[in-house]
Amino acid sequence: MLLGRVAGTLVASRKEETLEGLKFLVVKQIDVDESETGSYVVAADAVGAGVGEVVMYATGSSARQTALTQDRPCDAVVMAIVDQWEIGGDEMYRK
């Protein structure tokens, strides 16, 4: 699982039929100190995330294990909207 910030949305008017109904987000990977890694991924949105939100996402075969993406040709999925995290008792992020 990885952390990212939703940078935008992706619209595809023509796509493989098993992808119909999915909302796609452009997610920029971040580190736990919220610094950006420079890497982007397009992910199916399983939780209703919006632009600017910090999310947890999975890639690879793990991305096909949500109720929304099971048996679909999906390589990344947003599976949680992050409210906060802490490391060693120090709060690193709060929504």
Summary of the structure (lengths in Angstrom):
residues: 95
radius of gyration: 13.6
end to end distance: 19.0
largest distance: 47.2
contacts: 262
relative contact order: 0.26
helix: 8%
strand: 49%
